[in-house]
Amino acid sequence: MGTRSSLQKDRPVNVPALRLLPLLCLLLPCLAHAQLRCPVPEGASAAVGALEPSQRLAFIQSHLHEDARRARIWTGAWGASYSVLTVGQLVLAPLFPPAEQADYYVGAISSAGGVAALLAVPLAVMEDSLTLDALAARQPGSVDCAVLAEAERLLVRSARSEEEGRSWVMRGANVIYNVLTGLVLGLFFDRWPSAAITAATGWLLGEAMILTQPTGAQDALRAYREGKALSGERQAAFDWHVGMAMAPHHVGLQLQLAF
């Protein structure tokens, strides 16, 4: 028994192995950190893959949040403008001779079409931003790749919604709707001069609404795919908005530029 005890006391300690322990302690967080890399989405550059999932999620969430804010302002401004035009023409119609009342009633129907378009085809970013906020709130710690993939899907969906809102399909629908409105005045009420004015005014307002629609999700998706979320680069933005300007004695359009 004495001999075995002395052998255990004389056994040399593996000093190099002990020296490796601090190094391993330093490397383990790095190894764990290296595992927190998520796949690069289709169409994105390789630089996106080097970005931490939390940074990628924060980029998408912040940009969708800002774009949703602009989309709500745009929707509210145009919805209020079309609503005022609709109600105003309905109120004014009885004050004019019966032969002229059709101009205001048909004009009110034309303006109501703008409100209907905003309600029927809302920008997806307003809903997607809230969905992503709720999803991110359930991920207080490390970001799961499945959550990031859903955020990327919402970004693509919001960008596609904005693209469709400015497409030639929407422009064509705007032309057809206002031409039909003018034809109603001309064919059924024989008010061709008023028909031309109503159709032209409705088309111009619809085109202005389309052109002023926010495109933040499209810009964010482009920057994200190019890897600018990683480098922190930010493009100089030129932004402009057109809205209704109303005063006691006149109604017009207001143009705002931002650099």
C-alpha positions as CSV (number, residue, x, y, z in Angstrom):
1,M,0.0,0.0,0.0
2,G,2.9,2.4,0.8
3,T,4.5,1.7,-2.6
4,R,1.3,2.5,-4.6
5,S,0.8,5.8,-2.6
6,S,4.4,6.9,-3.4
7,L,3.9,6.2,-7.1
8,Q,0.8,8.4,-7.2
9,K,2.6,11.2,-5.5
10,D,5.6,11.0,-7.8
11,R,3.5,10.9,-11.1
12,P,4.5,14.0,-13.2
13,V,1.8,16.6,-13.9
14,N,1.1,17.3,-17.6
15,V,2.1,21.0,-17.6
16,P,1.6,21.6,-21.4
17,A,-2.0,20.4,-21.1
18,L,-2.6,22.8,-18.2
19,R,-1.2,25.6,-20.3
20,L,-3.7,24.8,-23.0
21,L,-6.7,25.2,-20.8
22,P,-6.8,29.1,-20.9
23,L,-6.4,28.9,-24.7
24,L,-9.3,26.5,-24.9
25,C,-11.4,28.8,-22.7
26,L,-10.7,31.6,-25.1
27,L,-11.4,29.5,-28.2
28,L,-14.7,28.0,-27.1
29,P,-16.7,31.2,-27.3
30,C,-15.3,31.8,-30.7
31,L,-16.2,28.3,-31.8
32,A,-19.7,28.8,-30.5
33,H,-19.9,32.2,-32.2
34,A,-18.7,30.7,-35.5
35,Q,-21.7,28.3,-35.4
36,L,-24.1,31.3,-35.4
37,R,-24.0,31.7,-39.1
38,C,-27.1,31.3,-41.2
39,P,-27.4,30.5,-44.9
40,V,-27.1,33.2,-47.5
41,P,-30.5,33.8,-49.2
42,E,-31.0,33.4,-52.9
43,G,-29.6,36.4,-54.9
44,A,-27.5,37.7,-52.0
45,S,-23.7,38.2,-52.1
46,A,-21.3,36.1,-50.0
47,A,-20.7,39.1,-47.7
48,V,-24.2,38.6,-46.2
49,G,-23.1,35.1,-44.9
50,A,-20.3,36.8,-42.8
51,L,-22.8,38.9,-41.0
52,E,-24.1,37.8,-37.6
53,P,-27.8,36.7,-37.6
54,S,-28.6,39.3,-35.0
55,Q,-27.2,42.0,-37.2
56,R,-29.0,40.8,-40.2
57,L,-32.3,40.6,-38.3
58,A,-31.7,44.1,-36.9
59,F,-31.1,45.5,-40.4
60,I,-34.3,44.0,-41.8
61,Q,-36.4,44.9,-38.7
62,S,-35.2,48.6,-38.6
63,H,-35.7,49.1,-42.3
64,L,-39.2,47.5,-42.4
65,H,-40.2,49.5,-39.4
66,E,-39.2,52.8,-41.0
67,D,-40.8,51.9,-44.3
68,A,-44.0,50.8,-42.6
69,R,-44.1,54.2,-40.9
70,R,-43.9,56.0,-44.3
71,A,-46.4,53.6,-45.8
72,R,-48.9,54.5,-43.0
73,I,-48.4,58.2,-43.6
74,W,-48.8,57.7,-47.4
75,T,-51.9,55.6,-46.9
76,G,-53.5,58.0,-44.4
77,A,-52.7,61.1,-46.5
78,W,-54.1,59.8,-49.7
79,G,-57.0,58.1,-48.0
80,A,-58.0,61.4,-46.2
81,S,-57.6,63.3,-49.5
82,Y,-59.8,61.0,-51.5
83,S,-62.3,60.9,-48.6
84,V,-62.5,64.7,-48.5
85,L,-63.0,64.9,-52.3
86,T,-65.7,62.2,-52.1
87,V,-67.7,63.8,-49.2
88,G,-67.1,67.3,-50.5
89,Q,-68.6,66.6,-54.0
90,L,-71.5,64.8,-52.4
91,V,-72.2,67.9,-50.2
92,L,-71.8,70.4,-53.1
93,A,-73.9,68.4,-55.7
94,P,-77.3,69.6,-54.4
95,L,-76.2,73.2,-54.5
96,F,-76.0,73.1,-58.3
97,P,-78.6,72.9,-61.0
98,P,-79.9,69.3,-61.7
99,A,-78.1,69.2,-65.1
100,E,-74.7,69.8,-63.4
101,Q,-75.2,67.6,-60.3
102,A,-74.1,64.5,-62.3
103,D,-70.6,66.0,-62.5
104,Y,-70.2,66.0,-58.8
105,Y,-71.9,62.6,-58.1
106,V,-69.8,60.8,-60.7
107,G,-66.7,62.7,-59.4
108,A,-67.5,61.5,-55.9
109,I,-67.7,57.9,-57.2
110,S,-64.3,58.4,-58.9
111,S,-62.7,59.7,-55.7
112,A,-64.3,56.8,-53.7
113,G,-62.4,54.5,-56.1
114,G,-59.1,55.8,-54.7
115,V,-60.2,55.0,-51.1
116,A,-61.3,51.5,-52.3
117,A,-57.9,50.9,-54.0
118,L,-56.0,51.8,-50.8
119,L,-58.2,49.5,-48.7
120,A,-58.2,46.6,-51.2
121,V,-54.5,46.5,-52.0
122,P,-52.6,47.8,-48.9
123,L,-48.8,47.8,-48.8
124,A,-47.7,44.5,-47.2
125,V,-44.9,46.2,-45.3
126,M,-47.4,47.7,-42.8
127,E,-48.4,44.2,-41.7
128,D,-45.0,42.6,-42.2
129,S,-43.3,45.0,-39.9
130,L,-45.7,44.2,-37.1
131,T,-45.3,40.5,-37.7
132,L,-41.5,40.7,-37.6
133,D,-41.6,42.8,-34.4
134,A,-43.6,40.2,-32.7
135,L,-41.4,37.5,-34.0
136,A,-38.2,39.2,-32.9
137,A,-39.7,39.9,-29.4
138,R,-39.9,36.1,-28.9
139,Q,-36.1,35.9,-29.6
140,P,-34.5,37.9,-26.8
141,G,-31.3,35.9,-27.0
142,S,-29.4,34.5,-29.9
143,V,-31.3,34.6,-33.3
144,D,-32.4,31.4,-34.7
145,C,-31.8,30.8,-38.5
146,A,-35.4,30.0,-38.9
147,V,-36.4,33.4,-37.5
148,L,-33.9,35.1,-39.8
149,A,-35.3,33.2,-42.8
150,E,-38.8,34.4,-42.0
151,A,-37.5,38.0,-41.7
152,E,-35.9,37.7,-45.1
153,R,-39.1,36.3,-46.5
154,L,-41.1,39.2,-45.1
155,L,-38.6,41.7,-46.6
156,V,-39.0,40.1,-50.0
157,R,-42.8,40.1,-49.7
158,S,-42.8,43.8,-48.7
159,A,-40.5,44.7,-51.6
160,R,-42.7,42.7,-54.1
161,S,-45.8,44.5,-52.8
162,E,-44.2,47.9,-53.4
163,E,-43.0,46.8,-56.9
164,E,-46.5,45.6,-57.8
165,G,-48.0,48.9,-56.5
166,R,-45.9,50.8,-59.0
167,S,-46.2,48.4,-61.8
168,W,-47.7,49.0,-65.2
169,V,-50.7,46.9,-64.2
170,M,-51.7,49.5,-61.6
171,R,-51.0,52.3,-64.0
172,G,-53.2,50.6,-66.6
173,A,-56.0,50.0,-64.0
174,N,-55.8,53.7,-63.2
175,V,-56.3,54.7,-66.8
176,I,-59.1,52.3,-67.4
177,Y,-61.0,53.2,-64.3
178,N,-60.9,57.0,-65.0
179,V,-61.8,56.5,-68.7
180,L,-64.8,54.5,-67.7
181,T,-65.8,57.2,-65.2
182,G,-65.6,59.8,-68.0
183,L,-67.6,57.6,-70.3
184,V,-70.4,57.4,-67.7
185,L,-70.7,61.2,-67.7
186,G,-70.4,61.4,-71.5
187,L,-72.7,58.6,-72.6
188,F,-75.4,58.7,-69.9
189,F,-75.5,62.4,-69.1
190,D,-74.1,63.9,-72.3
191,R,-71.6,65.9,-70.3
192,W,-68.5,65.4,-72.5
193,P,-66.5,68.5,-71.4
194,S,-67.0,67.5,-67.7
195,A,-66.3,63.9,-68.6
196,A,-62.9,64.9,-70.0
197,I,-62.0,67.0,-67.0
198,T,-63.2,64.3,-64.5
199,A,-61.2,61.6,-66.3
200,A,-58.0,63.7,-66.6
201,T,-58.2,64.8,-63.0
202,G,-58.8,61.3,-61.7
203,W,-55.9,59.9,-63.8
204,L,-53.5,62.6,-62.6
205,L,-54.4,62.0,-58.9
206,G,-54.1,58.3,-59.4
207,E,-50.7,58.6,-61.1
208,A,-49.5,61.0,-58.3
209,M,-50.6,58.4,-55.7
210,I,-48.7,55.7,-57.5
211,L,-45.5,57.8,-58.0
212,T,-45.4,58.8,-54.3
213,Q,-45.8,55.3,-53.0
214,P,-42.9,54.4,-50.6
215,T,-40.2,52.1,-51.9
216,G,-38.2,51.6,-48.7
217,A,-38.5,47.8,-48.7
218,Q,-37.2,47.6,-52.3
219,D,-34.2,49.7,-51.4
220,A,-33.6,47.7,-48.2
221,L,-33.7,44.4,-50.1
222,R,-31.3,45.7,-52.7
223,A,-28.8,46.9,-50.0
224,Y,-29.2,43.7,-48.0
225,R,-28.5,41.5,-51.0
226,E,-25.4,43.6,-51.9
227,G,-24.0,43.1,-48.4
228,K,-24.3,46.7,-47.4
229,A,-25.9,45.6,-44.2
230,L,-22.5,44.1,-43.3
231,S,-20.3,47.1,-44.3
232,G,-22.7,49.6,-42.8
233,E,-22.7,51.6,-46.1
234,R,-25.7,53.8,-46.7
235,Q,-26.7,55.2,-50.0
236,A,-27.6,58.9,-50.2
237,A,-31.3,59.0,-50.7
238,F,-33.4,61.4,-52.7
239,D,-36.9,61.2,-51.5
240,W,-40.0,63.1,-52.7
241,H,-43.6,63.2,-51.8
242,V,-46.7,64.7,-53.4
243,G,-49.8,65.3,-51.4
244,M,-53.0,67.3,-51.4
245,A,-52.8,70.9,-50.3
246,M,-56.1,72.4,-49.3
247,A,-56.9,76.0,-48.3
248,P,-60.2,77.9,-47.8
249,H,-60.3,79.1,-51.4
250,H,-58.2,76.6,-53.4
251,V,-57.1,73.0,-53.7
252,G,-53.8,71.8,-55.1
253,L,-50.9,69.5,-55.0
254,Q,-47.9,69.9,-52.6
255,L,-44.4,68.7,-53.6
256,Q,-41.8,67.9,-50.9
257,L,-38.2,67.1,-51.6
258,A,-35.7,65.5,-49.2
259,F,-32.0,64.9,-49.8
